[in-house]
Amino acid sequence: MKFFIDTANFEEIKEAHAWGILSGVTTNPSLVAKENISFHDRLREITALVDGSVSAEVISLDAEGMIKEGRELAAIAPNITVKLPMTPEGLKACSVFRSEGIKTNVTLIFSANQALLAARAGATYVSPFLGRLDDIGHDGMELIAKIAQIFEIHHIDTEIIAASIRHPQHITDAALNGAHISTTPFKVLKQLFHHPLTDKGIEGFLADWNNRKSE
Ligand code: E4P
């Protein structure tokens, strides 16, 4: 499973990129709204730094508007992926982008049937939202497993991005259940490093080194 970061904050992206683990970035209108910068300028900064897919979401609700917006976004850099909502209009736009060779990420996926529809419309990626399903008492991970199984049975090459990640256990379970990618907030990415025995081990090694007998 590959790591994408789910943020529009450039400092967070730079830090995670420096760790050498980053294969892509996802943004959404809520994440962009937190940043005090033009969306297109931020996408230019991100795409100049990160080689992998950078998802940029359209705001229009009709296919015509989505296609216009998506083409403008895709013109920013070759690694832009146009993020589209899981609606009939979103899928119309998705199939147009497929014919134009523009990558797409169909977002707000909450059922296996939605994922299958998006895949058949030519989505490069589908984004099932784990955390938001868990929030309403459903099992987000079960959805990942179902989508992975369906895509495997039917030889579908659309990649599954486990989204709406809330904690480290989501990452392990998404990897075990067949997600190709997890898109993770910076806070959760940082949590992945930590283990009490690692901290204790470093402390012990340093203490022994500082108390060594020879110079
Ligand atoms: C995915 O692409 C979305 O940006 C994101 O994962 C949504 O997560 P949230 O439920 O924490 O807003």
Boltz pocket constraint, residues with backbone or C-beta under 6 A from the ligand:
constraints:
  - pocket:
      binder: B
      contacts: [[A, 6], [A, 26], [A, 27], [A, 28], [A, 107], [A, 127], [A, 129], [A, 131], [A, 132], [A, 162], [A, 163], [A, 164], [A, 165], [A, 183]]
      max_distance: 6.0
